[in-house]
């Protein structure tokens, strides 16, 4: 039996071109009738062609190196300035061909880094792809420190929760230097040493450089920080809105009140006594919000980028804005003495602080003054400066009078009243932490918050009245398990939380009031906060538990939150104020938008928290060995977390470093219990610790436990201090509580 002749390279290329769906070696052998030793010769020939670059080998198949197979795996790229979706083949060396992704309504939502199986059709300038199915999500990315090796190197992640290293093969280092901060993505499974492989995709420079801390968080959490050229061009082309069909409100003396370091001013207020005899002692409260919808229109490049970002992200040294500075810092910022377009609400407030009517309008205002919180408070307290002195009687006094009425209504409504001081990190010109302090809470802060809450309520109620779709700000009540855990902490601290009734914020406020001024004040506040669910956005109204409100929507910050822009558009469409209202696509994708911006909000919160941790670790790195007081804020099997009094920083006491005994972890009681000494480490206990290690690049603080509740630890401690006694009040109450629970359980059986 004679063998068929080995095909030439030209014949193989011609066959591959005619049969792009087939490319396995066995397909080629079968097509040319090759068997036995001829298949070995074919394998050699294909390998030679792959080396020459005339065919491309992908896994176990061969294809014309200049063409893609009709069905292939693609990685989705970020949308371009026009919002079009593009992709690149996963297995491709060199410059990849252009692949436009044509999506249909039934296709899954796609994001940059997602992988899909797609059917390709060749067109003049590349390929068009139709999605068959989604087969994966974005590749795992890491930010870390690169350590150069003989063949490539390794990356040590900066994430405190990621302890494993990543191997970077030679040729995948992007010429990164030893000790440099890099961003990398997973490029393969575990290697010979059991570590995953990665390739460096961006070099971020010296991790110790000034202002590198927020840069780390931006890359680690994938926060977009560069605006596409089309977005910048669109913003730069905008011009200030004129009066047109707007209501002229420029005669009303609006003022803005913001922090001293405010980067934008998107809300203004004005109060005057109500001259309606039917509302004696009442107030007229105006809240005006920048008309962002006038500039950011549905479907435009600005809109797509704002939705993609979801919100602005704030760091101690910079802000990553949702909108370019031309809008956020200029056209949509309510600067004093400058006409600015707004959506405003006029609210009629009764003497006892109830909102009894409201009216929305699209108008034009001219702020008479841009003020700071402390400046306004000082003026109200009888210490005005040159700027506020002329405003005290006619503008500032009515604002505080209205707030006093709203405070009475708030006391009746009983929203959750947590008392958790806000930390402020001050960065100097060199990019280093100059100081860490806690912000003052003034009535000036509280009144603006109360005005904004009321405006948000009015927006939700107005859209409900108009039967218009909107995004609610939802905060569901806590789960029964979390409330039971809070009740245990309260009882162990000597307080009570009512049981057997529908939970209301008033019950939680009663608990907070019991703890106020006691040694457990901070513990109860932290524990109450941790029992809460996380707020989110949704097209369905599920109420706002924390604020004790039936309907609530975000309306007052469209410069920094996309949710507010959606609410503005809904109001514009509902009142017929223009063609820039809520579009059909906005309505159809409302559920998806709600989920997306809820996720971007959580992403920003995590990035801001990580940045704060790193700045605090850098600030404390010069004080390793110093002693600090604090309170245990969390307990895990591997150790206890402590919140330091001086800075509010969180550090870890590793349980391996506490004595030489084994510790049992009681998840329900949130305690670590020493097997030999009976030492109990639990949430809320006062501690004295020594700073053992501070790692700025990860934000990690490692602490050494010196004293617990004023007592030295068993087998040591400093002279003159009380020895530790196992039977402390906190642990005894816990033991009694668990015994009672077991007794009740047996009785019910």
Residue, then its C-alpha position, 0 to 999 in steps of 0.5 A: x500500500x503506497x503512502x500519499x505524498x507529503x503536502x507542500x507548505x503552499x498546499x497546507x496553507x491553501x487547505x487551512x484557508x479553505x477550512x478555517x474551522x479545522x486546524x488540528x494536526x489530525x484534520x490535516x493528516x486526514x485531509x491529505x491521507x497521511x498515516x504512520x511515518x508520514x504523520x511524523x513528517x507532517x508534524x516536523x513540517x508544521x513545526x517548521x512553518x510555525x517557526x517561520x511564522x507562516x502558520x500560528x499554533x494555538x494549543x493543538x491546532x494550526x491556522x494561517x498566521x494572518x487569519x483568525x479561526x471562525x470561532x475563537x476565544x476573545x478578551x473584551x477591551x474597554x469601550x472606546x470614546x464612541x462607546x463601541x466594544x472591541x476585543x482581542x484574541x486571547x492566543x495571539x502574538x504581536x499586533x492583534x487584528x481589530x475585532x469589533x464586538x456586535x452585541x445584541x439585547x440578549x447578550x450578557x453584560x460585558x466588561x473589560x477583561x471578560x472572556x467570550x467565545x465568539x463567531x468571527x466574520x472577516x470584514x475590510x478592516x478586521x473582524x466582526x464578532x458575535x457572542x456565543x457565550x461568556x466563558x470567563x471574567x477579567x483576569x486576576x490582577x495584582x499590584x505589588x513589589x517586583x523582586x528581580x531574579x536570575x530568570x525573571x523575578x517575583x511579585x510580592x502583593x501589597x494587599x494585606x490579605x494576599x500573602x502568596x508571591x507570583x512568579x514572573x518569567x523572563x520576558x514578562x517583566x516589562x523591564x521592571x527594576x528591582x523594588x519597583x511597584x508594578x501592576x501585573x495580571x495572571x498569565x498561567x497556572x501554578x509553576x514548579x514551585x506552586x506559585x502562580x505565574x504573572x506578566x507585568x503590564x505596567x510599571x508604577x514607579x517607586x512605592x515610597x514616592x510621595x503620593x504613591x499611596x493613592x496611586x496604589x489604591x487606584x490601580x489595585x482596585x481598578x479605578x479609572x483615573x484618565x479621561x479619554x480624549x473624546x470625553x475631555x473634548x466634549x467637556x471643553x466644548x461646553x459653555x455656561x447655561x443661560x437663562x432660557x426657559x429657566x426660572x430666574x432665581x438670581x435675586x434669592x441670596x443663596x449661599x454655599x457651605x462646604x469644607x475648607x478644602x472643598x474641590x467642588x460646590x454642587x449645593x446651595x441653600x437659602x432660608x426665609x421665614x414663611x409669611x403665610x399666616x396658615x404656617x405661622x412660625x414656619x420656614x421656606x427652605x430652598x435647596x439648589x443643586x448644580x444642573x449636571x444633566x444640562x451638560x452630561x446628556x444621555x448616550x454622550x461620551x461624558x455620560x458613558x464615562x460618568x456611568x462607568x466610573x459611577x462616582x468620584x473617589x476621594x483620597x487625602x492627597x487627590x480626588x478621582x472625579x466622576x466628571x472632568x474638571x471643566x464641569x466639576x470645578x467650573x460649569x457645575x460648581x456654584x461659585x459665588x457671584x457667578x450665574x449657574x444652572x440648577x435644579x432647585x426645590x422650594x420646601x415649606x417647613x412647619x414650625x415643628x419641622x415637618x415638610x408640608x409642601x414642596x415645588x421643583x424648578x429648573x432655574x438659574x441662581x447666583x450665589x452671594x457667598x461661598x462659605x466654610x463650615x467653621x466660618x458659618x458656625x463662628x458667625x452664628x456663635x457671635x464671632x463673624x468675620x468680615x465676609x460673614x458679618x453682613x450675612x448674619x441677620x438676613x441669611x445665617x440666622x434664618x438657616x439656623x432657625x430652620x435647622x432648629x425646627x428640623x432637629x425637632x422633627x428629626x428627634x421625633x423620627x428617630x433616625x439612627x444616631x451613631x457617634x463615630x468621629x471622622x478621621x482626617x489625614x493632613x498631607x503636606x506639600x512633600x506628600x507625607x502625612x503631617x498630622x492625623x486628627x479627628x474632625x469637629x462636628x459642628x451644627x453647621x455640618x448637621x444643618x447642611x446634612x439635614x437640608x440635603x436629606x429633606x431635599x432627597x426625600x422631596x425628590x423621591x416623593x415628587x417622582x413617585x407622584x409623577x409615576x416616574x422611574x427612579x433610583x432609590x437609595x435603599x437601606x434594609x433593616x439588619x438581619x435577625x442574626x446580626x441584631x442577636x449578635x449586637x444584643x449579646x455584646x450589649x448584655x455583656x456590657x451591662x446594657x439591654x436591647x429590647x427583644x420580641x418586637x419589630x426593630x426600629x431605629x429608636x430601639x438602637x438609639x436607646x441602646x446608644x444612649x445607655x452606653x453614652x459616656x461609659x467605657x463601652x460607648x465606642x464599643x456599642x457604636x462600632x457594634x451597632x454600625x457593624x450590625x447594619x446592612x450596606x446601603x445600595x441603589x435599586x429601582x424598587x423602593x425598600x425604604x431607608x432603615x437608618x434614616x427611618x424614611x419611607x422613600x429616599x433618593x439621592x438628588x443632591x450630588x450629581x457632580x460626584x454620584x451617577x445615581x443623582x444624575x439619573x434622578x435629575x433626568x427623571x425630574x426633567x422628563x417628568x416635568x417636561x423641562x427639556x430633551x435631556x431627561x431620562x432616556x428610554x435606554x436609561x429606563x431599560x437599563x435602570x436595574x443594571x445601572x443600579x447594580x453597577x453603581x452600587x459596585x463602584x461605590x463599594x470599590x471606592x470605599x475599599x480604595x479609600x479605606x486601604x489608602x487611609x490604612x497605608x497613610x497611617x502605617x507610614x505615619x506610625x512607621x517612625x514610632x515602632x516600639x512606642x506604646x499606645x492605648x486602644x480598644x479591641x474592635x474585632x476578633x478572628x481565629x488568628x488574632x485580635x484587631x485593635x483601634x488605637x485611641x490616638x489615630x483611630x488606626x487599626x492594628x493586629x495582635x497576632x494570637x501566636x504572639x500572646x503567651x505560649x498557650x493555645x487559644x480557642x476561638x468562640x465565633x458566636x461570642x467573638x472571643x479568644x479564650x486561653x486553654x491554660x490561663x482562661x485569658x479572655x480576649x473579646x470585643x470592646x476590651x481596653x488594651x495597652x499595646x506596643x507597635x511591633x511593626x508598621x508596613x506602609x506599602x500594605x497598610x499593616x500594623x502589628x501590635x504586641x499586647x501588654x495589658x488587657x483591661x488594665x491588667x498585666x498578662x499571665x506570666x509577665x507584665x510590668x512591675x507595679x501593675x495589677x496581675x491578670x484575673x481570668x474571671x473578668x466581668x465581660x467573660x463571666x457575663x458571656x459564660x452566664x449568657x451561653x449557659x442560659x441559652x442552653x437551658x432555654x433550648x433544653x426546656x423548649x425541647 
